Amino acid sequence: MSRPRRRGRDVHGVFLLDKQQGASSNDVLQKVKRLFNANKAGHTGALDPLATGMLPICLGEATKFSQYLLDSDKRYRVIARLGERTDTSDADGNLIDTRPVTFSQQELDAALDSFRGDTMQVPTMFSALKYQGRKLYEYAREGITVPREARPITVFELQFIRWEGSELELEIHVSKGTYIRTIIDDLGEKLGCGAHVIMLRRLQVARYPIEKMMTLEQLQAIAAEVNVAETPDYAPLDALLLPMDSPAEDFPVVNLPSSVAAFFKQGMPVQATNVPPQGLVRVTEGDDGKFIGMAEVADDGRVAPRRLVVEFPA
């Protein structure tokens, strides 16, 4: 007879991992999940193995609200190698073209300016977007190129850092769904020399505090101390978590008295005060403002549940 599968803890919140180069997002996700002994975990937008930096990992009920981080803007530091183009637009790909670097600083400034603001971007074939049920990178690995529609993106800020020989360093603040590799590849083509990413670091996701990031090694060191005891005390680990509703912190808040919240938590639309005219809202309960879920404001002004927090026994 097989043993019952261990379920893990009902722990809820967001851990800001500083992902190291070479690791896959899913691999580090599983390691963080085990260290917290969590029953559920998910990340909020994968980073390529080449990339480092902020990877918010949602635990427990926080996974229900991870979508709002996928939709958030992000900031990156990137170093490009000029004069070389690869099939993946980064250093993990195969070299497909080499050309001399002959542009001027004035031409570079003009090219960079063309990417600022609202533009359209054709996603790279080496992405997880799907075409006819398959991920684009699966086609790319088979040498197949499929049609891709250009998508609207916004480059809020594109800051020039340095240009030394064949290296160009930039800092870029972009909207959701923007591929930095594609910006660099497109920039290389505008400059006539080709380019690819050799270093990419995600500096920030939404408004999450950079100082709260922690490497896997740092987390493992804390977990090692926690697990020394026969009965582990996870308090030092849980103290590292940001609130489960932090992915949705930019949405307006509607607070319900407990008598009304009881109906809301059963999935019923309810009347509330101080409700915005439309859109998604973050719903809290009572004087202590306990987060109980996300809702949408209906045409009649009622607050209709969309994602509810499951309440676990203490």
C-alpha positions in Angstrom: 0.0 0.0 0.0 1.4 3.4 -1.0 1.8 6.1 1.6 -0.6 9.1 1.4 1.0 12.0 -0.5 2.3 14.7 1.8 0.3 17.8 1.2 2.5 20.5 2.7 1.6 23.6 4.6 -1.2 26.1 4.0 1.1 29.1 3.7 0.1 32.1 1.7 2.1 35.1 0.4 4.6 36.2 -2.2 8.4 35.6 -2.0 10.6 37.8 -4.1 13.3 35.5 -5.4 16.5 37.0 -6.9 16.9 34.3 -9.6 20.5 33.4 -10.6 21.8 32.9 -14.1 21.5 29.4 -15.6 18.5 28.2 -13.6 15.1 27.7 -15.1 12.1 29.5 -13.5 10.3 26.3 -12.9 13.3 24.6 -11.2 13.7 27.5 -8.7 10.0 27.6 -8.1 9.9 24.0 -7.0 12.9 24.5 -4.7 11.3 27.5 -3.1 8.1 25.5 -2.7 9.9 22.7 -0.9 11.8 25.1 1.4 8.6 26.6 2.6 6.9 23.2 2.6 4.0 24.8 0.8 1.1 22.9 -0.7 0.9 25.2 -3.7 3.2 27.6 -5.6 3.4 29.4 -8.9 5.6 32.1 -10.4 4.5 35.2 -12.2 6.1 35.2 -15.6 9.1 33.1 -16.3 12.7 34.4 -16.7 14.9 32.8 -19.3 17.8 30.7 -17.9 20.2 33.5 -19.0 18.3 36.1 -17.1 18.6 37.0 -13.4 16.7 39.1 -11.0 13.2 39.6 -9.6 10.9 36.5 -9.8 7.9 36.8 -7.6 6.8 33.4 -6.4 3.3 33.1 -5.1 2.5 30.5 -2.4 -0.9 29.1 -1.4 -3.9 31.4 -2.0 -1.6 34.0 -3.5 -1.4 31.9 -6.7 -5.0 33.0 -7.4 -3.9 36.6 -7.8 -0.6 36.0 -9.7 -2.3 37.1 -13.0 -2.2 40.7 -11.8 1.6 40.6 -11.7 1.7 39.0 -15.2 -0.2 42.1 -16.3 2.2 44.6 -14.5 5.0 46.6 -16.0 8.6 45.6 -15.4 12.1 47.1 -15.4 15.3 45.5 -16.8 19.0 46.1 -17.1 20.3 44.6 -20.4 23.7 44.4 -22.1 23.7 43.7 -25.8 26.5 42.3 -28.0 26.7 44.4 -31.1 27.7 43.0 -34.5 26.4 39.5 -33.9 22.8 38.2 -34.3 21.6 34.8 -32.9 18.6 32.7 -33.7 17.2 33.2 -30.1 18.3 36.9 -29.9 20.4 36.0 -26.8 23.7 34.4 -26.0 22.1 30.9 -25.5 21.3 30.7 -29.3 23.3 29.9 -32.4 25.2 32.7 -34.2 23.5 33.3 -37.5 25.1 36.6 -38.7 28.0 38.9 -38.1 28.4 42.4 -39.4 30.7 45.4 -38.6 29.6 48.0 -36.1 29.6 51.3 -38.1 26.9 53.5 -36.7 27.5 56.8 -34.9 26.3 58.0 -31.5 23.7 60.2 -33.2 22.4 57.2 -35.2 22.2 55.2 -32.0 20.3 58.0 -30.2 17.8 58.2 -33.0 17.3 54.4 -33.1 16.8 54.2 -29.3 14.2 57.0 -29.5 12.2 55.0 -32.0 11.5 52.4 -29.4 10.2 54.8 -26.7 6.5 55.2 -26.1 3.7 53.1 -27.7 4.9 50.7 -30.4 4.0 47.3 -32.0 6.2 44.3 -31.4 6.3 41.0 -33.2 7.0 38.3 -30.5 10.1 36.2 -30.9 9.7 32.6 -32.1 11.6 31.6 -29.0 8.7 32.4 -26.6 6.0 30.6 -24.7 3.2 32.2 -26.7 1.0 29.6 -28.4 0.1 29.0 -32.1 -2.5 26.4 -32.8 -2.1 24.9 -29.3 1.7 24.6 -29.4 4.3 27.0 -27.9 6.3 29.0 -30.4 9.6 27.8 -29.1 8.5 24.2 -29.9 8.1 25.2 -33.6 11.4 27.2 -33.4 13.4 24.2 -32.2 12.1 22.2 -35.2 13.2 25.0 -37.5 9.6 26.1 -38.3 8.6 29.7 -38.4 4.9 30.4 -37.9 2.8 33.6 -38.4 2.9 36.0 -35.4 0.8 39.1 -35.0 2.4 42.3 -33.8 1.2 43.3 -30.4 1.0 46.7 -28.8 3.6 47.5 -26.1 4.7 50.5 -24.2 8.3 51.4 -23.4 7.9 53.9 -20.6 11.6 54.6 -20.3 14.7 53.6 -22.3 17.8 54.8 -20.6 21.2 54.7 -22.3 23.9 53.6 -19.9 27.0 53.0 -21.9 28.4 52.0 -25.3 31.9 50.5 -25.3 33.1 48.7 -28.4 30.7 45.8 -29.1 28.8 46.2 -25.8 25.7 48.4 -25.3 24.1 48.7 -21.9 20.5 50.0 -21.4 17.9 50.2 -18.7 14.3 49.6 -19.9 10.9 50.1 -18.2 8.2 48.3 -20.2 4.6 47.2 -20.2 3.4 43.6 -19.9 4.2 41.2 -22.7 7.3 43.0 -23.9 10.2 40.9 -25.0 13.6 42.6 -24.3 15.3 40.2 -26.6 13.1 41.3 -29.4 13.8 45.0 -28.7 17.6 44.3 -28.8 17.3 42.2 -32.0 15.1 44.9 -33.7 17.6 47.6 -32.5 20.5 45.7 -34.0 18.6 45.6 -37.4 17.9 49.3 -37.2 21.6 50.0 -36.7 22.5 47.6 -39.5 24.9 45.5 -37.4 22.8 42.9 -35.6 22.7 42.4 -31.9 21.8 39.9 -29.2 21.4 39.9 -25.4 24.4 38.7 -23.3 23.1 39.9 -19.9 19.6 40.5 -18.7 18.5 41.4 -15.2 15.0 42.1 -14.1 15.2 44.9 -11.6 11.6 45.3 -10.7 8.1 43.9 -11.1 5.2 46.3 -10.5 6.1 48.2 -7.3 7.6 45.4 -5.4 10.6 46.6 -3.2 13.9 45.7 -4.6 15.4 45.4 -1.2 13.1 42.5 -0.3 14.7 40.2 -3.0 16.6 37.2 -1.7 18.7 34.6 -3.6 17.9 30.9 -3.3 21.2 30.4 -1.4 20.1 33.0 1.2 16.7 31.3 1.6 18.3 27.9 1.8 20.6 29.1 4.7 17.5 30.3 6.7 15.6 27.1 5.9 18.6 25.0 7.1 18.4 26.7 10.5 14.6 26.2 10.6 14.8 22.5 9.8 17.4 21.7 12.5 14.6 21.3 15.1 12.6 18.1 15.3 9.4 20.2 14.9 10.3 23.0 12.4 9.3 26.5 13.3 8.6 28.2 9.9 8.1 31.7 11.4 11.5 33.0 10.1 10.6 31.8 6.6 7.0 33.1 6.7 8.3 36.5 7.8 9.9 36.9 4.4 6.5 36.7 2.6 4.7 39.7 1.3 0.9 39.7 1.7 -1.2 37.4 -0.6 -3.0 40.4 -2.0 0.1 42.3 -2.9 -0.1 41.3 -6.6 -3.4 43.3 -6.7 -2.3 46.2 -4.6 -2.9 48.8 -7.3 -6.6 48.1 -7.5 -9.1 50.2 -5.5 -10.3 48.7 -2.2 -13.9 48.1 -1.2 -14.4 47.2 2.5 -17.4 45.2 3.5 -18.9 44.8 7.0 -18.8 41.2 8.2 -22.6 40.8 7.8 -22.3 41.6 4.1 -19.0 39.9 3.6 -20.6 36.6 4.6 -22.8 36.7 1.5 -19.9 37.8 -0.7 -17.8 34.9 0.5 -20.6 32.5 -0.6 -20.2 33.9 -4.2 -23.1 36.4 -4.1 -22.9 39.9 -5.5 -23.5 42.5 -2.7 -24.2 46.1 -2.3 -21.4 48.2 -0.8 -20.4 51.8 -0.2 -17.6 53.9 -1.8 -17.6 51.7 -4.9 -15.9 52.9 -8.1 -18.1 53.1 -11.1 -16.6 50.0 -12.8 -13.7 47.6 -13.0 -11.9 45.2 -10.7 -11.6 45.9 -7.0 -9.8 44.4 -4.0 -12.3 43.4 -1.3 -11.6 43.5 2.4 -13.7 42.7 5.5 -14.3 44.4 8.7 -12.3 47.0 10.7 -9.1 45.1 10.4 -9.3 45.1 6.5 -8.8 41.4 6.1 -8.4 40.6 2.3 -11.1 38.2 1.1 -10.9 38.3 -2.7 -11.2 40.2 -5.9 -14.5 41.4 -7.4 -15.9 43.3 -10.4 -18.3 46.2 -10.1 -21.5 45.3 -12.0 -23.6 47.7 -14.0 -26.0 48.0 -11.1 -23.2 49.0 -8.7 -23.1 45.7 -6.8 -19.8 44.0 -6.1 -19.6 40.6 -7.8 -17.0 38.1 -6.6 -14.3 37.0 -9.2 -11.7 35.3 -7.1 -12.2 34.4 -3.4 -9.7 33.5 -0.7 -10.3 30.1 0.8 -10.3 30.5 4.6 -8.3 27.8 6.4 -8.6 26.9 10.0 -6.0 28.4 12.3 
